[in-house]
Amino acid sequence: MAQRKRPPRASKPSTTRQAAVDGLATAIFVFAAAVISHLAKPAASLLGLSVPGTGLALMLVLLVAMGPACEAMGGAIFNPANNLALLYAQGQGSLRQHTARSIGQAIGGVAGVLLARMLLPPAWTDNLAAMAVGLRPNVGLLAGAACEFVLGALLAFIVLWAGQLRSSLLKLWVPLVATVLAVKAGEDLTGPSLNPVFTFAFHFIYPTQDFWEHVVVYWVAPLAAGLFGGWAFRGWQQWEADRAAAQPRGKQRRAKAE
C-alpha cells in the first residue's frame, strides 16, 4: 500500500520576522493612540463625558481591534512585558528571541510617534508631549516603581489566566476590565504605563523624564512585573495540577478505609 504523504509542518517564523511584525503592530498601536489623544476631547464634549474617561474608552476600543489585527500578523505582540510573561509561563520562545522582539517593538513605537507627527495635522499633535509625562507630582521613584510592578504583575497574571477560559467573551472582556481597573488605580501615580515601549516611544521624541525615572519606573518595574506574573501563573498551574492529582488518591484512601 502506498503511504500517504504527511502535509509539511508549517515552519515557525524567524526571529527577525517576529521582531519586524511586532514593530509594525507597535507602530500601528502608538499611531492610533496619538489619534485618540486628540479625538478624546471632541468625543467627550459630544457624549457629555469626561475627557480621561472618553480617552480610556477609545483606548479599549483600540485594544479590542488590535487583538484580531495581531492574530492576522501571526501573533504579534506590542508590549515587552507580555513577552516575558509568555516566556516564563508558557515557554514561548527563548530569551534571545524576546529580546529581539522587544527591540523591534521599541523601534516600532518610535516610528509610530514620528508618523503621527508627519501625517497628522499640527493641531492633532500639540498634546503628544503629554503622553511622555512620567511620575505625577509628589510621587517618589520607589512608589512609582512599586505601582508599575504591582499593577503590571496582577495584569499579567489575569491576562494569562483569562487565556485558559472556555468562553471567548470572557477571554476578551476579563483582560479589558482588568486593564481599566489597573489604569484607574495608577492614574494618580505613574499613569500608569504598563507598557515600556509605549512610554519610551513618546519619551524618545519628547524627553520629559529623567534617566533613572524612565529606566526604573517605566522599564525595570514593568519587565519585572511581567516575569513575576508569568512565574505566579506557572506556579498556580502547578498547584492546580497537584490538587487534581491528589483528589483520586484521596478517594482511594477513603475507599480502602471503608
NUPA-41179 format. One record per residue (C-alpha): x, y, z. Coordinates in steps of 0.2 Angstrom, whole numbers, padded with zeros to 4 digits, always signed. Example, Ala and Ser with C-alpha at 12.3 -4.5 7.8 and 13.67 -1.06 7.14 Angstrom:
NUPA-41179
+0062-0022+0039 +0068-0005+0036 
***
This chain:
NUPA-41179
+0000+0000+0000 +0006+0017-0004 +0009+0028+0011 +0000+0044+0012 +0012+0059+0012 +0010+0069+0028 +0007+0088+0024 +0023+0098+0028 +0023+0106+0045 +0021+0125+0045 +0038+0132+0049 +0039+0144+0063 +0043+0162+0059 +0061+0168+0061 +0066+0179+0075 +0069+0193+0063 +0052+0192+0055 +0044+0191+0073 +0053+0207+0078 +0048+0216+0062 +0030+0211+0064 +0030+0216+0082 +0037+0233+0077 +0023+0235+0064 +0010+0231+0077 +0018+0243+0089 +0019+0257+0076 +0000+0255+0072 -0004+0255+0091 +0006+0270+0095 +0000+0280+0080 -0018+0276+0084 -0015+0281+0102 -0009+0298+0096 -0025+0300+0086 -0035+0295+0101 -0026+0308+0112 -0034+0322+0100 -0051+0314+0097 -0054+0311+0116 -0059+0330+0118 -0072+0332+0104 -0079+0315+0108 -0081+0319+0127 -0090+0335+0123 -0101+0326+0111 -0105+0312+0123 -0105+0323+0138 -0092+0313+0147 -0075+0317+0155 -0060+0318+0143 -0050+0305+0153 -0065+0293+0153 -0068+0295+0135 -0049+0293+0131 -0049+0277+0141 -0065+0270+0132 -0057+0274+0115 -0041+0265+0120 -0051+0250+0125 -0059+0250+0108 -0042+0251+0100 -0036+0236+0111 -0051+0226+0105 -0047+0230+0087 -0028+0226+0090 -0032+0208+0095 -0038+0201+0078 -0025+0213+0069 -0011+0205+0079 -0018+0187+0076 -0018+0191+0057 +0000+0196+0058 +0005+0179+0065 +0004+0183+0084 +0011+0200+0085 +0015+0207+0102 +0017+0226+0106 +0022+0225+0124 +0039+0218+0130 +0031+0214+0147 +0020+0202+0139 +0035+0194+0130 +0042+0190+0147 +0026+0184+0154 +0023+0172+0140 +0041+0166+0140 +0041+0162+0158 +0023+0155+0159 +0022+0146+0143 +0039+0144+0136 +0035+0153+0120 +0052+0157+0113 +0070+0160+0120 +0076+0175+0129 +0086+0180+0114 +0070+0180+0103 +0061+0190+0116 +0075+0202+0117 +0075+0204+0098 +0056+0207+0098 +0057+0220+0112 +0070+0229+0101 +0058+0228+0087 +0044+0235+0097 +0054+0249+0103 +0059+0254+0086 +0041+0252+0080 +0034+0263+0094 +0046+0277+0090 +0041+0275+0071 +0023+0277+0077 +0026+0294+0085 +0036+0300+0070 +0022+0295+0058 +0010+0304+0069 +0020+0320+0069 +0022+0319+0050 +0005+0313+0044 -0007+0321+0057 -0012+0340+0057 -0002+0350+0069 -0017+0354+0079 -0018+0335+0082 -0001+0333+0088 +0000+0348+0100 -0003+0337+0116 +0008+0322+0111 +0021+0328+0124 +0008+0325+0137 +0009+0306+0133 +0028+0306+0139 +0024+0314+0156 +0031+0302+0169 +0028+0302+0188 +0014+0313+0195 +0019+0327+0207 +0025+0322+0224 +0027+0303+0219 +0044+0296+0223 +0054+0284+0212 +0051+0269+0223 +0032+0272+0225 +0031+0274+0206 +0041+0258+0203 +0030+0249+0216 +0014+0255+0207 +0020+0249+0190 +0026+0232+0197 +0011+0228+0207 -0002+0233+0194 +0009+0225+0180 +0011+0208+0189 -0008+0207+0193 -0012+0212+0175 +0000+0199+0168 -0007+0185+0179 -0025+0190+0174 -0022+0190+0156 -0013+0173+0156 -0027+0166+0167 -0041+0173+0156 -0032+0164+0141 -0037+0147+0149 -0056+0151+0150 -0068+0142+0138 -0079+0157+0135 -0072+0168+0121 -0082+0183+0128 -0073+0181+0145 -0056+0179+0136 -0059+0196+0129 -0068+0206+0142 -0059+0200+0158 -0042+0207+0152 -0050+0223+0146 -0059+0226+0163 -0043+0222+0172 -0034+0235+0161 -0047+0248+0166 -0046+0245+0184 -0027+0245+0183 -0027+0262+0174 -0039+0269+0187 -0029+0263+0201 -0012+0270+0195 -0018+0286+0186 -0013+0297+0200 +0005+0289+0202 +0013+0284+0186 -0001+0285+0173 +0001+0270+0173 +0011+0265+0158 +0011+0246+0160 +0020+0245+0143 +0038+0251+0142 +0039+0254+0123 +0024+0265+0124 +0032+0276+0136 +0049+0275+0128 +0042+0280+0111 +0035+0297+0117 +0049+0300+0129 +0061+0297+0115 +0053+0311+0105 +0048+0322+0120 +0060+0319+0134 +0052+0324+0150 +0058+0311+0162 +0075+0310+0170 +0086+0295+0166 +0083+0285+0182 +0064+0288+0182 +0062+0282+0165 +0073+0266+0167 +0067+0261+0184 +0049+0265+0184 +0045+0263+0166 +0057+0249+0161 +0063+0239+0175 +0047+0238+0185 +0035+0233+0171 +0048+0220+0164 +0050+0213+0182 +0031+0213+0184 +0029+0203+0168 +0042+0190+0174 +0033+0189+0191 +0016+0187+0184 +0022+0173+0172 +0030+0165+0187 +0015+0166+0198 +0004+0159+0184 +0015+0145+0181 +0015+0141+0200 -0004+0142+0200 -0005+0130+0186 +0007+0118+0195 -0004+0120+0211 -0020+0116+0201 -0012+0100+0193 -0005+0094+0210 -0023+0097+0218 -0031+0087+0204 -0019+0073+0205 -0021+0072+0224 -0040+0070+0223 -0040+0052+0216 -0028+0047+0229 -0039+0054+0242 -0054+0045+0236 -0044+0028+0235 -0038+0030+0253 -0056+0033+0259 -0062+0018+0249 -0049+0007+0257 -0053+0014+0275 -0071+0009+0272 
***
